[in-house]
Amino acid sequence: MRYFVTGEQNRQLLLNTVVLLFMVYMLVLWISIGLMYFHKMNLTADSVVAYYLGSEANFTEPRSYQSLLEVSHAHLFSMGMLAVTLTHLLLFAQLPVLLKIGLSLAVYLAAIGDEAAGWLVRFVHPGFAYLKIAMFVMLELSLGSLIVLVAWSLWRQRHEMRLASVRKRAHHAQAKHADAAKGRSRAPRPSATRA
């Protein structure tokens, strides 16, 4: 009964709804990350090298130190906030601990590796283009997995909350019915009157 009197089920349902809506937003962001990458390059080393080192065929200049720094500054903050938010939500998901640890590590390593690989291609060696591709794929897969698993866990919890609510209402109705039946059985029976 305390569950219904305090309104706890409504707060849990509201929080669940808010986080599910956030996961929809994260899904759109995840799609935009992929679209931005493929707008600039593709999954071939040549396209990554051409993006960072420039291309005579496409008349593009190499990426400058300042432009890479500006992109890294924005990406490190936004990807950090995204990773900490999603991995924090993953803590509350009903999943094995090792899976949570593995996905969390994958997201952080991929985010840092993806950012570092661009710098390495530009200033160290073009061969790091393969690292850039691998880190991008790993980042997209790990972020996508986090989004799906957290949303699935929330949806499952939402279903369990509904079932618990139905059970509690049924139990409450049965208790009311039983109390009413007890009240009728305790009521004094009318005695037969003699004429």
GIRA-V736546 format. One record per pair of residues at least 12 apart in sequence whose ideal C-beta (glycine too) atoms are under 10 Angstrom apart, sorted by the first residue. I is the first residue (numbers start at 1). J is the second residue. D is the distance in Angstrom with one decimal. If there is no record, write none. Layout:
I,J,D ; I,J,D
This chain:
1,168,8.2 ; 1,171,9.4 ; 1,172,7.4 ; 1,175,9.0 ; 3,164,8.1 ; 3,165,8.7 ; 3,168,6.5 ; 4,165,8.6 ; 4,168,6.6 ; 4,169,8.5 ; 4,172,7.6 ; 9,161,6.4 ; 9,162,9.5 ; 9,164,7.5 ; 9,165,5.8 ; 9,168,8.2 ; 10,165,9.9 ; 12,157,8.2 ; 12,158,9.0 ; 12,161,6.0 ; 12,164,9.7 ; 13,157,9.8 ; 13,158,7.3 ; 13,161,6.0 ; 13,162,8.6 ; 13,165,8.6 ; 15,154,9.4 ; 15,157,10.0 ; 16,154,5.6 ; 16,155,8.7 ; 16,157,6.2 ; 16,158,5.1 ; 16,161,7.0 ; 17,154,9.0 ; 17,158,8.0 ; 19,89,6.5 ; 19,92,8.9 ; 19,150,7.8 ; 19,151,8.7 ; 19,153,9.9 ; 19,154,5.7 ; 19,157,9.7 ; 19,158,10.0 ; 20,150,9.1 ; 20,151,6.4 ; 20,154,5.2 ; 20,155,7.1 ; 20,157,9.9 ; 20,158,7.5 ; 22,85,8.1 ; 22,86,9.6 ; 22,89,8.2 ; 22,147,9.9 ; 22,150,9.2 ; 22,151,9.5 ; 22,154,9.6 ; 23,86,8.9 ; 23,89,8.0 ; 23,146,9.3 ; 23,147,5.8 ; 23,148,8.8 ; 23,150,6.0 ; 23,151,4.3 ; 23,152,9.6 ; 23,154,7.0 ; 23,155,9.4 ; 24,147,9.2 ; 24,151,8.1 ; 25,147,9.9 ; 26,82,7.5 ; 26,85,8.2 ; 26,86,6.8 ; 26,89,9.3 ; 26,143,7.9 ; 26,144,9.7 ; 26,146,8.3 ; 26,147,5.1 ; 26,150,8.4 ; 26,151,8.6 ; 27,143,9.7 ; 27,144,8.5 ; 27,147,5.6 ; 27,148,8.7 ; 27,151,8.0 ; 29,78,9.2 ; 29,82,7.2 ; 29,143,8.7 ; 29,147,9.1 ; 30,82,9.2 ; 30,86,9.9 ; 30,139,9.6 ; 30,140,7.2 ; 30,143,5.4 ; 30,144,5.9 ; 30,146,9.2 ; 30,147,6.0 ; 30,148,9.9 ; 31,140,9.7 ; 31,144,9.5 ; 33,75,9.9 ; 33,78,10.0 ; 33,79,9.0 ; 33,82,9.2 ; 33,114,9.7 ; 33,136,8.8 ; 33,139,7.6 ; 33,140,6.9 ; 33,143,7.4 ; 33,144,9.9 ; 34,136,8.6 ; 34,139,9.6 ; 34,140,5.8 ; 34,143,9.6 ; 34,144,9.2 ; 37,51,9.9 ; 37,114,9.0 ; 37,132,9.6 ; 37,133,9.6 ; 37,136,5.7 ; 37,137,9.8 ; 37,139,9.3 ; 37,140,8.2 ; 38,136,9.7 ; 40,52,9.7 ; 41,129,8.9 ; 41,132,8.4 ; 41,133,8.7 ; 41,136,9.0 ; 42,133,8.9 ; 43,132,9.9 ; 43,133,5.4 ; 43,134,9.8 ; 43,136,8.0 ; 43,137,7.4 ; 44,129,8.3 ; 44,130,9.9 ; 44,133,7.8 ; 45,121,9.1 ; 45,126,7.5 ; 45,127,7.9 ; 45,128,9.3 ; 45,129,3.9 ; 45,130,5.7 ; 45,131,9.9 ; 45,132,8.4 ; 45,133,6.9 ; 46,126,9.3 ; 46,129,7.8 ; 47,129,8.3 ; 47,133,9.1 ; 48,117,8.3 ; 48,118,8.3 ; 48,121,6.2 ; 48,126,8.3 ; 48,128,8.5 ; 48,129,3.8 ; 48,130,8.3 ; 48,131,9.3 ; 48,132,5.0 ; 48,133,6.4 ; 48,136,9.0 ; 49,121,6.4 ; 49,122,9.5 ; 49,125,10.0 ; 49,126,4.6 ; 49,127,9.0 ; 49,128,9.2 ; 49,129,5.1 ; 49,132,9.3 ; 50,62,9.8 ; 50,126,9.8 ; 50,129,9.4 ; 51,63,7.4 ; 51,118,8.4 ; 51,121,8.4 ; 51,122,9.4 ; 51,129,9.0 ; 51,132,9.1 ; 52,68,8.3 ; 52,117,9.3 ; 52,118,6.0 ; 52,119,8.7 ; 52,120,9.2 ; 52,121,4.4 ; 52,122,4.4 ; 52,123,9.0 ; 52,126,8.1 ; 52,128,9.0 ; 52,129,7.8 ; 52,132,8.2 ; 53,121,7.1 ; 53,122,6.6 ; 53,123,9.9 ; 53,126,6.5 ; 53,129,9.3 ; 54,122,9.7 ; 62,122,6.7 ; 62,123,9.8 ; 63,118,7.6 ; 63,119,9.3 ; 63,121,8.9 ; 63,122,5.5 ; 63,123,9.6 ; 64,122,9.0 ; 65,119,9.2 ; 65,122,8.4 ; 65,123,8.1 ; 67,122,9.8 ; 68,115,9.3 ; 68,118,6.5 ; 68,119,6.1 ; 68,122,6.4 ; 68,123,8.6 ; 69,119,9.3 ; 71,115,8.3 ; 71,118,7.8 ; 72,115,5.5 ; 72,116,8.8 ; 72,118,7.9 ; 72,119,7.4 ; 75,111,8.1 ; 75,114,8.3 ; 75,115,5.6 ; 75,118,9.4 ; 76,111,8.2 ; 76,112,8.3 ; 76,115,6.3 ; 78,111,9.7 ; 79,107,8.8 ; 79,108,9.1 ; 79,110,9.3 ; 79,111,4.4 ; 79,112,8.5 ; 79,114,8.2 ; 79,115,7.5 ; 79,139,8.3 ; 79,143,9.3 ; 80,108,8.6 ; 80,111,7.4 ; 80,112,9.3 ; 82,107,8.5 ; 82,111,8.1 ; 82,143,7.6 ; 82,146,9.4 ; 83,104,8.0 ; 83,107,4.9 ; 83,108,5.7 ; 83,110,9.1 ; 83,111,5.7 ; 83,112,9.5 ; 83,139,9.5 ; 83,142,9.2 ; 83,143,8.3 ; 83,146,8.7 ; 84,104,9.6 ; 84,107,9.5 ; 84,108,9.0 ; 85,146,9.7 ; 85,150,9.9 ; 86,103,8.8 ; 86,104,8.7 ; 86,107,6.9 ; 86,142,9.3 ; 86,143,7.1 ; 86,145,9.8 ; 86,146,4.5 ; 86,147,7.1 ; 86,149,9.6 ; 86,150,6.7 ; 87,100,7.9 ; 87,101,9.7 ; 87,103,7.5 ; 87,104,4.4 ; 87,105,9.4 ; 87,107,6.4 ; 87,108,7.9 ; 87,142,10.0 ; 87,146,7.1 ; 87,150,9.5 ; 88,104,9.5 ; 88,150,9.8 ; 89,146,8.0 ; 89,147,9.5 ; 89,149,9.5 ; 89,150,4.8 ; 89,151,9.4 ; 89,153,8.6 ; 89,154,8.2 ; 90,103,6.5 ; 90,104,6.7 ; 90,107,9.2 ; 90,145,9.6 ; 90,146,6.0 ; 90,149,6.9 ; 90,150,5.8 ; 90,153,8.4 ; 91,104,8.8 ; 91,150,9.8 ; 92,150,8.3 ; 92,153,7.6 ; 92,154,8.7 ; 92,157,8.7 ; 93,146,9.2 ; 93,149,6.0 ; 93,150,5.6 ; 93,151,9.4 ; 93,152,8.1 ; 93,153,3.6 ; 93,154,7.8 ; 93,156,9.0 ; 93,157,8.8 ; 94,149,9.9 ; 94,152,9.6 ; 94,153,5.5 ; 94,154,9.9 ; 94,156,7.0 ; 94,157,7.4 ; 94,160,9.5 ; 95,149,6.3 ; 95,150,9.1 ; 95,152,9.2 ; 95,153,6.6 ; 99,145,9.2 ; 99,149,8.0 ; 100,146,9.6 ; 100,149,8.9 ; 102,142,9.0 ; 102,145,9.7 ; 103,141,9.8 ; 103,142,5.9 ; 103,143,9.4 ; 103,145,5.9 ; 103,146,5.8 ; 103,149,7.4 ; 103,150,9.9 ; 104,142,8.8 ; 104,146,8.4 ; 105,142,8.8 ; 106,138,6.3 ; 106,139,8.4 ; 106,141,7.9 ; 106,142,4.0 ; 106,143,9.2 ; 106,145,8.1 ; 106,146,8.9 ; 107,138,8.8 ; 107,139,7.3 ; 107,141,9.8 ; 107,142,4.6 ; 107,143,6.3 ; 107,145,8.9 ; 107,146,6.4 ; 108,139,9.9 ; 108,142,9.0 ; 109,135,8.1 ; 109,138,7.4 ; 109,139,9.0 ; 109,142,8.6 ; 110,134,8.7 ; 110,135,5.3 ; 110,136,7.9 ; 110,137,8.4 ; 110,138,4.0 ; 110,139,3.7 ; 110,140,8.3 ; 110,141,8.2 ; 110,142,5.5 ; 110,143,8.0 ; 111,135,8.2 ; 111,138,9.3 ; 111,139,5.9 ; 111,142,8.8 ; 111,143,8.6 ; 112,135,8.3 ; 112,139,9.7 ; 113,131,6.7 ; 113,132,8.4 ; 113,134,7.8 ; 113,135,3.8 ; 113,136,9.0 ; 113,138,7.3 ; 113,139,7.9 ; 114,131,8.9 ; 114,132,6.9 ; 114,133,9.6 ; 114,134,9.0 ; 114,135,3.9 ; 114,136,5.5 ; 114,137,9.5 ; 114,138,7.9 ; 114,139,5.2 ; 114,140,9.5 ; 115,132,9.6 ; 115,135,8.3 ; 115,139,9.7 ; 116,128,8.7 ; 116,131,8.1 ; 116,132,9.0 ; 116,135,8.0 ; 117,129,7.8 ; 117,130,8.7 ; 117,131,4.4 ; 117,132,3.7 ; 117,133,8.3 ; 117,134,8.1 ; 117,135,5.3 ; 117,136,8.2 ; 118,131,9.6 ; 118,132,6.1 ; 118,135,9.3 ; 118,136,9.9 ; 119,132,9.8 ; 120,132,7.9
